[in-house]
Amino acid sequence: MKTYSLKVEGMTCPHCEMTIENGLKKMFPDLIFVKADRNNKEVTLKSLKEIDLNAVSQAIESLGYKVVE
């Protein structure tokens, strides 16, 4: 299993976390775990397969949030 972590700005409430989690689960069915944490400004992903982090970053930004380095 591979674990990825992205820093994400713009999450301010539980609804923001849910928007990212549900959006990524729909767009990337290979993800077996998605957790958005507004307090740590972080999104954690787990997958059995390699995932394209650029595609994930673009997906998060399409939902209205900003991925930062």
C-alpha distances in whole Angstrom, upper triangle without the diagonal:
4,7,10,13,17,20,22,26,28,27,29,29,27,28,26,23,23,24,21,19,20,21,17,16,19,19,15,15,11,10,9,10,13,16,19,21,24,25,23,23,19,17,13,10,7,6,5,7,9,11,15,15,19,19,17,20,23,22,22,25,26,26,28,26,26,23,24,23
4,7,10,13,17,19,23,25,24,27,27,25,26,24,21,22,23,19,17,20,20,16,16,19,18,14,15,11,10,10,10,12,14,17,19,22,23,20,20,16,14,11,8,6,5,6,7,7,9,12,12,16,16,14,17,20,19,19,22,24,24,26,23,23,20,21,19
4,7,10,14,16,20,22,21,24,24,22,23,21,18,19,20,17,15,18,18,15,15,18,17,14,15,12,10,10,9,10,11,14,15,18,19,17,17,13,11,7,6,5,7,9,10,10,10,12,11,15,16,13,15,18,18,17,20,22,22,23,21,20,17,18,17
4,7,10,13,16,19,18,21,22,21,22,19,17,18,18,15,14,17,17,13,14,17,16,14,15,13,11,12,10,10,11,12,14,16,18,15,14,10,8,6,5,6,8,11,11,10,9,10,8,12,13,10,12,15,15,14,17,19,19,20,17,16,13,14,13
4,7,10,13,16,15,18,19,19,20,17,14,17,17,13,13,17,16,13,15,18,17,15,17,16,13,14,11,10,10,10,11,13,14,11,10,7,6,5,6,9,12,15,15,13,12,12,9,12,14,11,11,15,14,13,15,18,17,18,15,14,11,11,11
4,6,10,13,13,16,18,18,18,15,13,16,16,12,13,16,15,13,15,18,16,15,18,17,14,16,14,11,11,9,10,12,13,10,8,6,5,7,8,12,14,17,17,15,13,12,9,11,12,9,8,12,12,10,12,15,15,15,12,10,7,8,8
4,7,10,11,14,16,17,18,14,13,16,16,13,14,17,17,15,18,20,19,18,21,21,18,19,16,13,12,10,10,10,11,8,6,5,6,9,12,15,18,21,21,19,16,16,12,13,15,12,10,13,14,11,12,15,15,14,10,8,6,5,7
4,7,7,11,13,14,15,11,10,14,13,10,12,15,14,13,17,19,18,18,21,21,18,20,17,13,12,9,9,8,10,9,5,5,7,10,13,16,19,23,22,20,18,16,13,13,14,11,9,12,12,8,9,13,11,10,7,5,4,6,9
4,6,9,12,14,14,11,11,14,14,12,14,17,16,16,19,21,20,21,24,24,21,23,20,16,14,11,10,8,10,10,6,8,10,14,16,20,23,26,26,24,21,20,16,16,17,14,12,14,14,10,10,13,12,10,6,5,6,7,11
4,6,9,12,12,8,10,13,12,11,14,16,15,16,19,20,20,21,24,25,22,24,21,17,15,11,11,8,11,11,8,10,12,16,18,22,24,28,28,26,23,22,19,18,19,16,13,15,14,11,10,12,10,8,5,6,9,11,14
4,6,8,9,5,7,10,10,9,12,14,14,15,17,19,19,20,23,24,21,22,18,15,12,9,8,5,8,10,7,9,10,14,16,20,23,26,27,26,23,22,19,19,19,16,14,16,15,11,12,14,11,9,7,9,11,13,16
4,7,8,6,8,11,11,12,14,16,17,18,20,22,22,23,25,27,24,24,21,17,15,11,10,6,8,11,9,12,13,17,19,23,26,30,30,29,26,26,23,23,23,20,18,19,18,15,15,17,14,12,10,12,14,16,19
4,5,5,7,9,10,11,13,15,16,17,19,21,22,23,24,26,23,23,20,16,14,10,9,7,9,12,11,13,14,17,19,22,25,29,30,29,27,27,24,25,24,21,20,21,19,16,17,18,14,13,12,15,17,19,22
4,5,5,6,9,10,11,12,14,16,16,18,20,21,22,24,20,20,17,14,11,9,9,8,10,13,12,13,13,15,17,20,23,27,28,28,25,26,23,25,24,20,20,21,19,16,17,18,15,15,14,17,18,20,23
4,5,5,6,9,10,10,12,14,15,16,18,20,21,23,20,20,18,14,13,10,11,10,13,16,14,15,14,17,18,21,23,27,28,28,25,25,23,24,22,19,19,19,17,14,16,16,12,12,13,16,18,20,23
4,5,5,6,9,10,11,12,14,16,17,18,20,22,19,20,17,13,11,8,9,8,11,13,11,12,11,14,16,19,22,25,26,26,22,22,20,20,19,16,15,16,14,11,12,13,9,9,9,12,14,16,20
4,5,5,6,9,10,11,12,14,16,16,18,19,16,16,13,10,8,5,6,7,10,11,10,10,9,11,13,16,19,22,23,23,20,21,18,20,19,15,15,16,14,11,13,14,11,12,10,13,14,16,19
4,5,5,6,8,10,10,12,14,15,16,18,15,15,13,10,9,7,10,10,14,15,14,13,11,13,14,16,19,22,23,23,21,21,19,21,19,16,16,17,14,12,15,15,11,13,12,16,16,19,22
4,6,5,6,8,10,11,12,14,16,18,15,17,14,11,11,9,12,12,15,16,14,14,12,14,15,17,19,23,23,23,20,20,18,19,17,14,14,14,11,9,12,11,8,10,10,13,15,18,21
4,6,5,6,8,10,10,12,14,15,13,14,12,9,8,7,10,11,14,14,12,11,8,11,11,14,16,20,20,20,16,16,14,15,14,10,11,12,9,7,10,10,7,9,9,11,12,15,18
4,6,5,6,9,10,11,12,13,10,11,9,6,6,6,10,12,15,15,13,12,8,10,9,12,14,17,18,18,16,17,15,17,15,11,13,14,11,9,13,13,10,13,12,15,14,17,20
4,6,5,6,9,10,11,13,11,12,11,8,10,10,13,15,18,19,17,15,12,13,12,14,15,18,19,20,17,18,17,18,16,13,15,15,11,11,14,13,11,14,14,17,17,20,23
4,6,5,6,8,10,13,11,13,12,10,11,11,15,16,19,19,17,15,12,14,13,15,16,19,19,19,15,16,15,15,13,10,12,12,8,8,11,10,8,11,12,15,15,19,21
4,5,5,6,8,10,8,11,10,7,10,10,14,16,19,18,16,14,10,11,9,11,12,15,15,15,12,12,12,13,10,7,10,11,7,8,11,11,9,13,12,14,14,17,19
4,6,5,6,8,6,8,8,7,10,12,15,18,21,20,19,16,12,12,10,11,11,14,14,15,13,14,14,16,13,11,14,14,11,11,15,14,13,16,16,18,17,21,22
4,6,6,10,9,11,12,11,14,15,18,20,24,23,21,19,15,16,13,14,14,16,16,17,14,15,16,17,13,12,14,14,11,12,15,13,12,16,17,19,19,22,24
4,6,9,9,12,13,12,15,15,19,21,24,23,21,18,15,15,13,14,13,16,15,15,12,12,13,13,10,9,12,11,8,10,13,11,11,15,16,17,17,20,22
4,5,6,9,11,10,14,15,19,21,24,23,21,18,14,14,10,11,10,12,11,11,9,10,11,13,9,8,12,12,9,11,15,14,14,17,17,18,17,20,21
4,5,8,10,11,14,17,20,23,26,25,23,20,16,15,12,11,9,11,11,12,11,13,14,16,13,12,16,16,13,15,18,17,17,20,20,22,20,24,25
4,6,9,11,14,17,20,23,26,24,23,20,16,14,10,9,6,7,7,9,8,11,13,15,13,12,16,17,15,16,19,19,19,22,22,22,21,23,24
4,6,7,11,13,17,20,22,21,20,16,12,10,7,6,5,7,8,10,8,11,12,15,13,11,14,16,13,14,18,18,17,20,19,20,18,21,21
4,7,10,14,17,20,22,21,20,17,13,11,8,6,5,7,10,12,12,15,15,18,17,14,17,19,17,17,21,21,20,23,22,23,21,23,24
4,7,10,13,16,18,17,17,14,10,8,6,5,7,10,12,14,13,15,15,18,17,14,16,18,16,15,19,20,18,21,19,20,18,21,21
4,7,10,13,16,14,14,11,7,6,5,7,9,13,14,15,13,15,13,16,15,11,13,16,13,12,16,17,15,17,16,17,15,18,19
4,6,10,12,11,11,8,6,5,7,9,12,16,17,18,16,17,15,18,17,13,14,17,15,13,16,17,15,17,15,16,15,17,18
4,6,9,9,8,6,4,6,9,12,15,19,20,19,17,18,15,17,17,13,13,16,14,11,14,15,13,14,11,13,12,14,16
4,6,6,6,5,6,8,11,15,18,22,23,22,20,21,18,20,20,16,16,18,17,13,16,18,15,15,13,14,13,14,16
4,6,5,7,8,11,15,18,21,25,26,25,22,23,19,21,21,17,16,18,17,14,15,17,15,14,11,12,13,14,16
4,6,8,11,13,16,20,23,27,28,27,25,25,22,23,24,20,19,21,21,17,18,21,18,17,14,15,15,15,17
4,5,9,11,14,17,21,24,25,24,22,22,19,21,22,18,17,20,20,16,18,21,19,18,14,14,13,13,14
4,7,10,14,17,20,24,24,23,21,20,17,18,19,16,14,17,16,13,14,17,15,14,11,10,10,10,12
4,6,10,13,17,20,21,19,17,17,14,16,17,13,12,15,15,12,14,17,15,15,11,11,9,10,11
4,7,10,13,17,18,17,14,15,12,14,14,10,10,13,12,10,12,15,13,14,11,11,9,11,12
4,7,10,14,15,14,13,14,12,15,15,11,12,15,14,12,15,18,16,17,15,15,12,14,14
4,7,10,11,11,10,12,10,13,13,10,12,15,13,12,16,17,16,18,16,16,14,16,16
4,7,9,10,9,12,12,15,15,12,15,18,16,16,19,20,20,22,20,20,17,19,19
4,5,7,7,11,12,15,14,12,15,18,16,17,20,21,21,23,22,22,19,21,21
4,7,9,13,14,18,17,15,19,21,19,20,24,24,24,27,25,25,23,24,24
4,6,10,12,15,14,14,17,19,18,19,22,23,23,26,25,24,22,23,23
4,7,9,12,12,12,15,17,16,18,20,21,22,25,23,22,19,21,20
4,6,9,8,8,11,13,13,14,17,17,18,21,19,19,16,18,18
4,5,5,6,9,10,11,13,14,15,17,19,18,17,14,16,16
4,5,5,6,8,10,10,12,14,15,17,15,14,11,12,12
4,5,5,6,9,10,11,12,14,16,14,13,10,12,12
4,5,5,6,9,10,10,13,15,14,13,11,14,15
4,5,5,6,9,10,11,13,12,11,10,12,14
4,5,5,6,9,10,11,9,8,6,9,11
4,5,5,6,9,10,10,9,8,12,13
4,5,5,6,9,9,10,10,14,16
4,5,5,7,6,7,7,11,14
4,5,5,5,5,7,10,13
4,5,7,9,11,14,17
4,6,9,11,15,18
4,7,10,13,17
4,7,10,13
4,6,10
4,7
4
